[in-house]
Amino acid sequence: GVIFSGWSMSREWSSSLDILFQRTLQYASRFHSDPSSENTNKFDESLIEIIRSISSVDPTARLTLNQSSLNELLNYVPILLCAPTTTAITRSKLLRLLFNLGQYNVSIRRHMAADLQLCGPVFDCLKMSLKEQLGPQNMIDILRLLQVLTYEKTFTLGIWTNELISFLLKELSMEEEMEWMPYSIAILCNLSSRSKSLSQRIRKWSSYKEFARRLTKLLQHDSRIVVVSSLVLIGFLEEKLRELIYCPQNIAQTFQCVFNVLILGDTLMTRHIAADLLKRLVVSETPSISSTPTLSSTGKDLMNYSYFTRCLQQTADLLVRADPRTEESTKIYDVLLALCSVPSMKSTVCLAILDCRQTEDRLTTPLFSIAGTARKSLEEAIDASVPLKALRLLSYLLKEAVEANRKLSSLIPEERILSIIDSAVKTPIQTSDPNVLSQCSRIYEGLRLAEGISGDDSLRSSLLDILSAPLCSHLMETQFLSNPVVLFMAKPPSMRAPEGIPEWSMEGVSVVMELIRVLATFKDYSKAHKVQYWSSLKDDRLIPLLAFSISRGSPSIVNQALVLYTHCAQNIEFASQNLADLVSSCTIEGDNRSKSKGENGEKERRRRSHSGEDGNNKRLNGHDSLLTCHGEKRERSMSQLDELIVALKNGLDLKNPKTSDLLAAYENKLAMIQMREQELEKLVLTKDAALQQSERLRIQYAASGGRSSDSDLARIRSLVADCEELKDEKEKIGEKVKEKDAEVEKKRKEIGDIEKEKQLLMREMEEEKGFNSTLRKNIDEFKAKMEKMSKAVLQLQEQVANANAENEKKKDEIFKLNEERKSREKIIEEMKGRMEEERVEGRRNIEKMEKEIEELGKRIEEIEKDRDQFKLKYETVQEAMEERKRKMREEMMRLAGEI
């Protein structure tokens, strides 16, 4: 009943938020088209109302991009942030709206960072804030939003990135620390963590050296987010300092520092950064064939540190205090799951968490909190991954307890464990629901938990009742009938489209694999489960799922499928050939895809190789090819020159960038022609020298009378042939030089004409400058008047802002007073009810007491009667005693007289 009422309340909140977003969208549209004071005020008021409504996890985290009004409003935001008509107050409210959405809703944050590319407009707001000097609080609002957006590694880079890096390095290098310094270093930490190229870009910045020198001082800062961000920056940017901080001698202190930051926390997203750093330091990210996580070089001695168990238990204690619906809680689960996934650490980590006991300050244990989160439904948890992670961690813990021969009933009530498993395995699967993947995952984790604790004798009979044979059969049939893998595997390999398989299909297959593992465990204790187990192995519909798991599953699923095959192979009638054909068809399908990709790649390579061969041929053709290429370029340049001459005749626009580029290109062209002419002249000189040398040799030969040897004669003949070739080449080069000279002269004439036109235009521009100077004077006077008016407007805006701030404070106070009044009224009503109950109870007590008094009165009367009777008896006895005394006295007197 409580869960249903909470869910209904969240639905009411969602509908009211839809109305708010629709109204704000209307006001945003009006403000964008007409930024009048009335539209501005209405838009600001609607923004304030939304900001108050989404100031907590629930209902903010429940918002989705399927809500059209919210989606359209987010599309308006970057336009409004950069619009000159948007006031500083409106921008501030838009930034607060984006911050609330980004802080509590991860999917919307990713959409804003990647799809909407909001980092650029937000940084523009930062520049406007610096220019207009809007104060430190406005700077903090902008920087914390940038911190939230840049935490997502999918955010889009742009021109703003370089400017932001410059601003951050300048701010962090200052000796005087500003109020927003923690947010600045956190943003720089996010940027360096995004990619290696961005880290290299940061290192190449001119002001980076000053910042690097200050990094060691920042490690001693009072702010924990500054310390942990500095550790991350050292890891990505400073190699020498990294070797010092993360060396074996100092890694123990570094781990303790990271644990302390994670446990104590600080400002925005401090635990996020600490958790990410801790996972990188412990679990190796080096790619390998094995899918089993391994310890990194820095984390290999972590379990030997004296503080490890204590820090681990304090980290687990955070799950008791943290709201399980927040992203911070998810980060803590990620850390603990990462540690448990390493086989060498799993036992130590699980036993440390199990040994956490109740204290005076904390009346519950992390195990109870994990179980409570695992018990939450997907709708109640908001983020479906949170209860799934809690279920996975609970499986690790309870399985370790069973393996350590510890009674689960001494750690957690058995009824709670059984209810968690019952609610998980009975999760309904709706294939049209967006959460169908999470639904299958919840069933899988529930089965995994049941299989892990099946070794506990006291729980086994209850588990057999919860996971009854009919329920196992129902889960199996659901996958056989609804999982698309069955139909997918029935198609020929050429007709299988990989994009046609929904994402949840593999998770559904894993449910079948885990379910058969559970049946294999239960078959020795229940006849019904044994029958169901063997009938499942004999079902031919299992073969497509088994083949799909072997060919496309994750390493853990492939392992389960291979183990399952060994069980199926016990059946003589098992269709092993059919399984082999299906697995092979998946291989053929993959080969076809790779072949098609290879053919496309080969076509691309051929295209590139042809273009490369063409380029090589052009390079190998020597001077003629080069001249031909220059000729082609010259033809294009001539056409461009003709266009330029036509433009000059029609009136050249010197402000046109294409014109200036064209003039610069022709100046470069002339310089190249002159250089080429000089090279040709040098070549002609060398040829002349070679001809003169050959002529001298010929004369010497003639003077010697032809007495030289045959070898000298052959050498001279070759020289003569070379000289003739050189002469021919010289003639060709001379002709080409003449052509080039003619072209150069022609170009010079054309450029001279262009220069004349340019001078005329420059004169006209000088005249325009004089006219513009007078206009500027008038504009300056107008600006001075406008500045006075703007100052007056700013003063009025400040007064309005102060009034609005006071109004907001009053509204907050009134809201708080109303809440306090409601709470007091509720308390009074409760007290009235209690007083009425006490009054009724008092009446009953009074009546009871009156009856008791009457009974006591009667008893008193009876006692008084008894007393009177006793008194009479006492008096008679007293008289008898007196008489006896008198007689004894007389007798004694008589005896005395006789004596």
ZAMARGU-4260 file (C-alpha; in steps of 0.2 Angstrom, whole numbers, plus 5000, padded with zeros to 4 digits):
<rodrens>
0) 5000/5000/5000 | 5014/5012/5004 | 5023/5008/4988 | 5007/5011/4978 | 5003/5027/4987
5) 5021/5034/4983 | 5020/5029/4965 | 5003/5037/4963 | 5010/5053/4972 | 5024/5053/4959
10) 5012/5052/4945 | 5003/5067/4952 | 5019/5076/4953 | 5023/5071/4935 | 5006/5078/4928
15) 5008/5094/4938 | 5026/5096/4931 | 5019/5093/4913 | 5007/5108/4916 | 5022/5119/4923
20) 5033/5115/4908 | 5019/5118/4895 | 5016/5135/4903 | 5034/5139/4904 | 5036/5134/4886
25) 5023/5146/4881 | 5030/5161/4891 | 5048/5156/4884 | 5040/5158/4866 | 5032/5174/4870
30) 5048/5181/4878 | 5059/5175/4863 | 5047/5184/4851 | 5044/5200/4862 | 5055/5202/4877
35) 5044/5215/4885 | 5044/5218/4904 | 5028/5209/4906 | 5033/5194/4896 | 5050/5194/4905
40) 5041/5194/4922 | 5029/5180/4918 | 5044/5170/4911 | 5054/5173/4927 | 5040/5168/4938
45) 5036/5152/4929 | 5055/5147/4930 | 5055/5150/4949 | 5040/5139/4950 | 5049/5125/4940
50) 5065/5127/4950 | 5056/5124/4966 | 5047/5109/4960 | 5063/5100/4953 | 5074/5104/4968
55) 5075/5086/4974 | 5078/5069/4967 | 5060/5064/4966 | 5051/5069/4954 | 5066/5077/4944
60) 5074/5060/4941 | 5058/5053/4934 | 5057/5066/4920 | 5060/5059/4902 | 5064/5067/4885
65) 5047/5059/4880 | 5039/5074/4888 | 5037/5085/4873 | 5035/5101/4883 | 5051/5098/4892
70) 5061/5093/4876 | 5055/5109/4867 | 5060/5120/4882 | 5077/5113/4883 | 5079/5117/4864
75) 5074/5135/4868 | 5087/5136/4882 | 5103/5138/4872 | 5095/5152/4861 | 5089/5161/4876
80) 5105/5160/4885 | 5115/5168/4871 | 5101/5181/4866 | 5106/5199/4869 | 5088/5203/4875
85) 5089/5190/4890 | 5093/5199/4906 | 5106/5193/4919 | 5092/5188/4931 | 5083/5177/4918
90) 5100/5169/4913 | 5103/5165/4931 | 5086/5156/4933 | 5089/5146/4917 | 5106/5141/4924
95) 5098/5135/4940 | 5085/5126/4930 | 5098/5117/4920 | 5108/5113/4935 | 5094/5105/4944
100) 5090/5094/4929 | 5108/5089/4927 | 5111/5085/4945 | 5097/5074/4948 | 5093/5067/4930
105) 5107/5058/4922 | 5099/5054/4905 | 5094/5073/4903 | 5111/5078/4908 | 5119/5067/4894
110) 5106/5074/4882 | 5111/5092/4887 | 5130/5089/4886 | 5130/5079/4869 | 5115/5082/4859
115) 5111/5100/4864 | 5129/5105/4866 | 5125/5116/4880 | 5143/5118/4886 | 5146/5131/4873
120) 5131/5143/4877 | 5135/5141/4896 | 5153/5146/4894 | 5146/5161/4884 | 5136/5165/4900
125) 5153/5164/4910 | 5161/5177/4898 | 5146/5188/4900 | 5147/5186/4919 | 5165/5192/4919
130) 5161/5206/4907 | 5146/5212/4917 | 5154/5208/4934 | 5138/5199/4940 | 5147/5193/4956
135) 5154/5177/4963 | 5137/5168/4966 | 5133/5170/4947 | 5151/5163/4943 | 5148/5148/4955
140) 5131/5144/4947 | 5139/5144/4930 | 5154/5134/4934 | 5145/5121/4944 | 5133/5118/4929
145) 5149/5116/4918 | 5155/5104/4931 | 5140/5093/4929 | 5139/5094/4910 | 5158/5090/4908
150) 5157/5075/4919 | 5149/5066/4905 | 5163/5060/4893 | 5150/5062/4878 | 5150/5081/4879
155) 5154/5089/4863 | 5170/5099/4861 | 5171/5116/4852 | 5180/5132/4851 | 5174/5136/4868
160) 5185/5122/4875 | 5201/5131/4872 | 5195/5147/4880 | 5188/5137/4895 | 5205/5129/4897
165) 5214/5146/4896 | 5202/5153/4909 | 5204/5138/4921 | 5223/5137/4920 | 5223/5156/4923
170) 5211/5155/4938 | 5220/5140/4946 | 5238/5148/4944 | 5233/5163/4954 | 5240/5164/4972
175) 5224/5172/4978 | 5210/5158/4978 | 5193/5163/4972 | 5177/5156/4979 | 5174/5146/4964
180) 5191/5138/4963 | 5184/5120/4968 | 5172/5120/4954 | 5186/5126/4942 | 5198/5112/4946
185) 5184/5099/4945 | 5180/5105/4928 | 5198/5104/4923 | 5198/5086/4930 | 5183/5082/4919
190) 5192/5089/4904 | 5208/5079/4907 | 5198/5063/4910 | 5188/5064/4894 | 5202/5059/4882
195) 5221/5059/4879 | 5221/5072/4865 | 5212/5084/4877 | 5225/5081/4890 | 5239/5084/4878
200) 5230/5100/4873 | 5230/5106/4891 | 5249/5102/4893 | 5253/5112/4878 | 5245/5128/4885
205) 5256/5142/4888 | 5250/5145/4906 | 5251/5126/4910 | 5268/5127/4918 | 5263/5139/4932
210) 5248/5128/4936 | 5259/5112/4936 | 5271/5120/4949 | 5256/5124/4960 | 5249/5106/4959
215) 5259/5100/4974 | 5252/5114/4985 | 5235/5109/4980 | 5237/5092/4987 | 5238/5100/5004
220) 5222/5110/5001 | 5208/5110/5014 | 5195/5106/5001 | 5193/5088/4998 | 5187/5090/4980
225) 5202/5100/4976 | 5214/5086/4983 | 5205/5072/4974 | 5204/5082/4958 | 5223/5086/4959
230) 5227/5068/4961 | 5217/5064/4945 | 5226/5079/4936 | 5243/5072/4941 | 5238/5055/4935
235) 5234/5062/4917 | 5245/5077/4915 | 5261/5076/4926 | 5272/5061/4922 | 5286/5064/4935
240) 5274/5069/4949 | 5263/5054/4945 | 5278/5042/4947 | 5281/5050/4964 | 5263/5050/4970
245) 5258/5033/4964 | 5275/5024/4967 | 5275/5009/4979 | 5282/5019/4993 | 5268/5032/4993
250) 5253/5022/4986 | 5247/5017/5003 | 5245/5036/5008 | 5237/5039/4991 | 5224/5026/4994
255) 5220/5031/5011 | 5218/5049/5005 | 5206/5043/4991 | 5196/5033/5004 | 5194/5047/5016
260) 5188/5059/5002 | 5175/5045/4997 | 5169/5043/5015 | 5168/5061/5020 | 5163/5069/5004
265) 5163/5087/5001 | 5155/5098/4988 | 5146/5094/4972 | 5151/5077/4964 | 5166/5075/4976
270) 5162/5056/4979 | 5159/5054/4960 | 5177/5059/4956 | 5184/5049/4971 | 5174/5033/4966
275) 5180/5034/4948 | 5198/5036/4954 | 5197/5022/4966 | 5191/5010/4953 | 5205/5015/4941
280) 5218/5012/4954 | 5212/4995/4960 | 5205/4987/4944 | 5217/4985/4929 | 5211/4993/4913
285) 5224/4984/4902 | 5215/4974/4889 | 5218/4955/4889 | 5210/4939/4883 | 5203/4935/4900
290) 5187/4943/4904 | 5190/4941/4923 | 5195/4958/4931 | 5212/4958/4939 | 5221/4970/4951
295) 5231/4984/4944 | 5249/4987/4948 | 5245/5000/4960 | 5231/4990/4969 | 5240/4973/4971
300) 5245/4977/4990 | 5229/4986/4994 | 5222/4972/5005 | 5238/4972/5016 | 5236/4989/5022
305) 5230/4990/5040 | 5216/5003/5036 | 5208/4994/5021 | 5195/4984/5031 | 5190/4999/5041
310) 5189/5011/5026 | 5179/4997/5017 | 5167/4996/5031 | 5165/5015/5032 | 5162/5015/5013
315) 5148/5002/5015 | 5141/5013/5029 | 5137/5026/5016 | 5124/5015/5009 | 5115/5017/5026
320) 5115/5036/5025 | 5114/5039/5006 | 5097/5040/4997 | 5097/5025/4986 | 5089/5035/4972
325) 5104/5047/4970 | 5118/5045/4958 | 5130/5046/4973 | 5123/5030/4979 | 5125/5022/4962
330) 5144/5027/4963 | 5146/5018/4979 | 5138/5002/4973 | 5150/5003/4958 | 5165/5004/4969
335) 5159/4989/4979 | 5154/4979/4964 | 5171/4983/4956 | 5180/4976/4971 | 5170/4961/4972
340) 5172/4957/4954 | 5191/4954/4957 | 5192/4936/4963 | 5207/4939/4974 | 5198/4953/4984
345) 5180/4946/4984 | 5181/4936/5000 | 5189/4950/5010 | 5177/4963/5004 | 5162/4953/5007
350) 5167/4947/5024 | 5171/4965/5029 | 5154/4971/5024 | 5145/4957/5033 | 5155/4961/5049
355) 5148/4978/5050 | 5137/4979/5066 | 5124/4991/5073 | 5130/5005/5083 | 5122/5019/5094
360) 5123/5031/5079 | 5118/5018/5066 | 5104/5006/5071 | 5105/4997/5055 | 5119/4988/5044
365) 5124/4990/5026 | 5118/4973/5023 | 5100/4978/5028 | 5101/4994/5017 | 5107/4984/5002
370) 5093/4972/5005 | 5081/4986/5006 | 5087/4994/4990 | 5086/4977/4981 | 5068/4975/4987
375) 5063/4991/4978 | 5053/4989/4962 | 5059/4997/4946 | 5046/5011/4947 | 5050/5015/4965
380) 5069/5016/4962 | 5067/5028/4947 | 5084/5022/4940 | 5082/5004/4936 | 5100/5000/4938
385) 5101/5004/4957 | 5090/4989/4963 | 5099/4978/4950 | 5116/4983/4957 | 5110/4980/4975
390) 5104/4963/4970 | 5121/4959/4962 | 5130/4964/4978 | 5118/4955/4989 | 5122/4939/4979
395) 5140/4941/4982 | 5138/4944/5000 | 5126/4930/5004 | 5135/4918/4993 | 5151/4922/5002
400) 5142/4919/5019 | 5136/4902/5014 | 5153/4897/5008 | 5160/4903/5024 | 5148/4891/5034
405) 5139/4906/5042 | 5120/4905/5045 | 5111/4918/5035 | 5098/4920/5048 | 5111/4927/5060
410) 5114/4941/5047 | 5097/4945/5040 | 5080/4938/5043 | 5076/4924/5031 | 5059/4931/5027
415) 5067/4947/5020 | 5079/4936/5009 | 5064/4926/5002 | 5053/4941/4999 | 5067/4949/4989
420) 5069/4933/4978 | 5050/4931/4976 | 5047/4949/4970 | 5062/4948/4958 | 5058/4931/4950
425) 5040/4936/4948 | 5044/4952/4939 | 5032/4953/4924 | 5040/4955/4907 | 5032/4967/4895
430) 5041/4967/4878 | 5033/4984/4873 | 5039/4992/4889 | 5055/5003/4888 | 5061/4994/4904
435) 5060/4976/4897 | 5079/4975/4898 | 5078/4979/4917 | 5064/4967/4919 | 5074/4953/4912
440) 5089/4958/4922 | 5079/4958/4938 | 5073/4940/4935 | 5091/4935/4931 | 5098/4943/4947
445) 5084/4935/4957 | 5089/4918/4950 | 5107/4921/4953 | 5104/4926/4971 | 5093/4910/4974
450) 5107/4899/4966 | 5120/4907/4978 | 5111/4904/4994 | 5104/4887/4989 | 5118/4879/5000
455) 5110/4885/5016 | 5100/4870/5023 | 5087/4881/5033 | 5082/4891/5017 | 5082/4877/5004
460) 5064/4871/5007 | 5057/4889/5006 | 5067/4892/4990 | 5059/4876/4983 | 5042/4883/4987
465) 5046/4900/4980 | 5054/4894/4964 | 5042/4880/4961 | 5043/4869/4946 | 5027/4877/4938
470) 5035/4894/4940 | 5051/4888/4932 | 5042/4881/4918 | 5032/4898/4916 | 5048/4908/4915
475) 5056/4896/4902 | 5040/4896/4891 | 5039/4915/4892 | 5057/4916/4884 | 5053/4902/4872
480) 5038/4912/4866 | 5043/4930/4867 | 5062/4930/4864 | 5066/4936/4846 | 5081/4925/4846
485) 5071/4910/4842 | 5064/4918/4826 | 5081/4926/4822 | 5090/4909/4823 | 5077/4901/4812
490) 5081/4912/4797 | 5095/4909/4784 | 5112/4918/4788 | 5110/4930/4774 | 5093/4936/4780
495) 5098/4939/4798 | 5099/4958/4801 | 5109/4961/4818 | 5100/4977/4821 | 5084/4967/4821
500) 5087/4959/4838 | 5082/4970/4853 | 5094/4973/4866 | 5085/4963/4879 | 5086/4947/4869
505) 5102/4942/4876 | 5097/4946/4894 | 5082/4935/4891 | 5093/4921/4885 | 5104/4923/4901
510) 5088/4921/4911 | 5086/4903/4903 | 5104/4899/4906 | 5103/4904/4924 | 5086/4896/4927
515) 5093/4879/4921 | 5108/4881/4933 | 5095/4883/4947 | 5085/4868/4942 | 5102/4858/4941
520) 5105/4863/4959 | 5087/4859/4965 | 5085/4843/4956 | 5093/4833/4970 | 5081/4839/4983
525) 5064/4840/4973 | 5057/4827/4961 | 5046/4840/4952 | 5062/4851/4949 | 5071/4836/4943
530) 5057/4832/4930 | 5057/4850/4925 | 5076/4850/4923 | 5076/4835/4911 | 5061/4841/4901
535) 5070/4858/4898 | 5086/4849/4892 | 5076/4839/4880 | 5066/4854/4873 | 5072/4857/4855
540) 5068/4876/4858 | 5083/4877/4869 | 5095/4874/4855 | 5093/4891/4846 | 5096/4900/4863
545) 5111/4889/4866 | 5118/4892/4849 | 5116/4911/4851 | 5124/4911/4868 | 5139/4902/4862
550) 5141/4912/4846 | 5137/4930/4853 | 5136/4929/4872 | 5147/4938/4884 | 5161/4927/4892
555) 5151/4922/4907 | 5136/4918/4896 | 5147/4907/4884 | 5154/4898/4899 | 5136/4894/4906
560) 5131/4889/4888 | 5146/4877/4887 | 5142/4869/4904 | 5124/4868/4899 | 5129/4859/4883
565) 5138/4846/4894 | 5122/4843/4903 | 5112/4842/4887 | 5124/4830/4879 | 5119/4817/4893
570) 5103/4815/4883 | 5107/4803/4868 | 5093/4811/4858 | 5100/4828/4859 | 5102/4836/4842
575) 5120/4841/4843 | 5121/4842/4824 | 5107/4855/4824 | 5117/4865/4837 | 5133/4864/4827
580) 5124/4870/4811 | 5116/4885/4821 | 5133/4890/4828 | 5141/4888/4811 | 5128/4899/4803
585) 5132/4913/4816 | 5150/4911/4810 | 5145/4912/4792 | 5134/4927/4796 | 5149/4936/4804
590) 5160/4931/4789 | 5147/4939/4777 | 5147/4955/4787 | 5166/4956/4788 | 5167/4951/4769
595) 5155/4965/4764 | 5164/4977/4775 | 5181/4971/4768 | 5174/4973/4750 | 5169/4991/4754
600) 5186/4994/4762 | 5194/4986/4747 | 5185/4998/4735 | 5190/5012/4746 | 5208/5007/4746
605) 5208/5004/4727 | 5201/5022/4725 | 5214/5029/4736 | 5228/5018/4727 | 5222/5025/4710
610) 5223/5042/4716 | 5240/5038/4724 | 5246/5031/4707 | 5240/5046/4698 | 5250/5057/4710
615) 5265/5046/4709 | 5264/5046/4690 | 5263/5065/4690 | 5278/5066/4702 | 5288/5054/4691
620) 5285/5063/4674 | 5299/5076/4679 | 5299/5094/4674 | 5286/5092/4659 | 5273/5085/4671
625) 5276/5099/4683 | 5275/5112/4670 | 5259/5104/4664 | 5252/5104/4681 | 5257/5123/4682
630) 5248/5125/4666 | 5232/5118/4672 | 5233/5129/4688 | 5237/5143/4676 | 5221/5140/4666
635) 5211/5140/4682 | 5220/5155/4688 | 5217/5164/4672 | 5198/5161/4674 | 5198/5167/4691
640) 5208/5183/4685 | 5195/5186/4672 | 5182/5185/4685 | 5192/5197/4695 | 5193/5209/4681
645) 5175/5208/4678 | 5172/5212/4696 | 5184/5227/4695 | 5174/5234/4681 | 5157/5232/4690
650) 5164/5239/4706 | 5176/5228/4717 | 5170/5226/4735 | 5187/5226/4745 | 5177/5220/4761
655) 5174/5204/4752 | 5186/5191/4760 | 5187/5182/4743 | 5194/5197/4734 | 5208/5200/4747
660) 5212/5181/4746 | 5213/5182/4727 | 5224/5196/4727 | 5236/5188/4740 | 5235/5172/4729
665) 5241/5182/4714 | 5255/5190/4724 | 5261/5172/4729 | 5259/5166/4711 | 5271/5180/4705
670) 5284/5176/4718 | 5283/5158/4713 | 5285/5162/4695 | 5300/5173/4699 | 5308/5159/4709
675) 5305/5146/4695 | 5313/5159/4682 | 5328/5160/4693 | 5329/5141/4694 | 5328/5139/4675
680) 5342/5152/4673 | 5353/5142/4685 | 5349/5127/4675 | 5354/5136/4658 | 5371/5141/4666
685) 5375/5124/4671 | 5371/5117/4653 | 5382/5131/4646 | 5396/5126/4657 | 5394/5108/4652
690) 5394/5113/4634 | 5410/5123/4636 | 5418/5108/4645 | 5414/5097/4630 | 5420/5109/4618
695) 5437/5110/4627 | 5438/5092/4627 | 5435/5091/4608 | 5448/5104/4605 | 5461/5094/4615
700) 5457/5079/4606 | 5459/5087/4589 | 5476/5095/4595 | 5482/5078/4600 | 5479/5071/4582
705) 5467/5058/4587 | 5480/5048/4597 | 5470/5045/4612 | 5464/5028/4616 | 5448/5020/4611
710) 5441/5023/4628 | 5444/5041/4627 | 5436/5042/4610 | 5420/5033/4617 | 5420/5044/4632
715) 5421/5059/4620 | 5407/5053/4609 | 5396/5050/4624 | 5400/5068/4629 | 5396/5075/4612
720) 5379/5065/4613 | 5376/5073/4630 | 5380/5090/4624 | 5368/5088/4609 | 5354/5083/4621
725) 5358/5097/4632 | 5357/5109/4618 | 5340/5103/4613 | 5335/5104/4631 | 5342/5121/4632
730) 5332/5127/4617 | 5316/5120/4625 | 5320/5128/4641 | 5324/5144/4633 | 5307/5144/4624
735) 5298/5140/4640 | 5307/5154/4649 | 5302/5166/4635 | 5284/5160/4637 | 5285/5162/4656
740) 5293/5179/4653 | 5278/5184/4642 | 5266/5177/4655 | 5275/5187/4669 | 5274/5203/4659
745) 5256/5200/4655 | 5252/5197/4674 | 5262/5212/4679 | 5252/5223/4667 | 5236/5215/4674
750) 5242/5218/4692 | 5246/5236/4687 | 5228/5239/4681 | 5222/5231/4697 | 5233/5242/4707
755) 5226/5257/4698 | 5209/5251/4702 | 5214/5248/4720 | 5221/5266/4722 | 5204/5273/4715
760) 5195/5262/4727 | 5206/5267/4742 | 5203/5286/4738 | 5184/5282/4739 | 5187/5273/4755
765) 5197/5288/4762 | 5181/5298/4758 | 5170/5286/4766 | 5182/5286/4781 | 5179/5304/4783
770) 5160/5302/4782 | 5162/5287/4795 | 5172/5298/4807 | 5157/5310/4808 | 5145/5296/4810
775) 5156/5289/4824 | 5156/5305/4833 | 5137/5305/4832 | 5137/5287/4837 | 5148/5290/4852
780) 5137/5304/4858 | 5122/5292/4856 | 5132/5279/4865 | 5135/5290/4880 | 5117/5294/4881
785) 5113/5276/4880 | 5126/5272/4893 | 5117/5284/4905 | 5100/5276/4901 | 5107/5258/4903
790) 5115/5263/4920 | 5098/5269/4925 | 5090/5254/4918 | 5103/5243/4927 | 5099/5252/4944
795) 5081/5249/4941 | 5084/5231/4937 | 5095/5229/4953 | 5081/5237/4963 | 5068/5225/4954
800) 5080/5210/4957 | 5082/5215/4975 | 5063/5216/4977 | 5061/5200/4968 | 5074/5192/4980
805) 5065/5199/4995 | 5049/5193/4987 | 5057/5175/4985 | 5063/5176/5003 | 5046/5181/5009
810) 5038/5167/4998 | 5050/5155/5005 | 5046/5160/5023 | 5028/5160/5020 | 5030/5142/5012
815) 5040/5137/5027 | 5027/5144/5039 | 5013/5136/5030 | 5022/5119/5031 | 5026/5122/5049
820) 5007/5127/5052 | 5002/5111/5043 | 5014/5101/5053 | 5008/5109/5069 | 4990/5106/5064
825) 4994/5088/5060 | 5002/5087/5077 | 4987/5095/5086 | 4976/5083/5077 | 4986/5069/5083
830) 4987/5076/5100 | 4968/5078/5100 | 4966/5060/5095 | 4978/5054/5108 | 4969/5065/5121
835) 4952/5058/5116 | 4959/5040/5118 | 4967/5045/5134 | 4950/5052/5140 | 4940/5037/5135
840) 4954/5026/5144 | 4953/5037/5159 | 4934/5035/5160 | 4937/5016/5159 | 4950/5017/5173
845) 4939/5028/5184 | 4924/5016/5182 | 4936/5002/5186 | 4943/5011/5201 | 4925/5015/5207
850) 4921/4997/5207 | 4937/4993/5216 | 4933/5007/5229 | 4915/4999/5232 | 4923/4982/5234
855) 4936/4989/5246 | 4922/4998/5255 | 4913/4982/5257 | 4929/4973/5263 | 4932/4988/5275
860) 4914/4985/5283 | 4917/4967/5284 | 4934/4970/5293 | 4925/4983/5305 | 4912/4970/5309
865) 4926/4957/5312 | 4935/4970/5322 | 4920/4973/5333 | 4918/4955/5336 | 4936/4953/5340
870) 4935/4968/5352 | 4920/4960/5361 | 4929/4944/5362 | 4945/4953/5368 | 4935/4962/5381
875) 4927/4946/5387 | 4944/4938/5387 | 4951/4953/5396 | 4937/4952/5410 | 4940/4933/5411
880) 4958/4936/5414 | 4955/4950/5427 | 4943/4938/5436 | 4956/4924/5435 | 4970/4937/5441
885) 4958/4942/5456 | 4955/4924/5461 | 4974/4920/5460 | 4978/4935/5470 | 4965/4930/5483
890) 4971/4912/5483 | 4989/4918/5485 | 4984/4929/5500 | 4975/4915/5507 | 4990/4904/5505
895) 5001/4917/5512 | 4990/4919/5527 | 4990/4900/5530 | 5009/4900/5530
</rodrens>
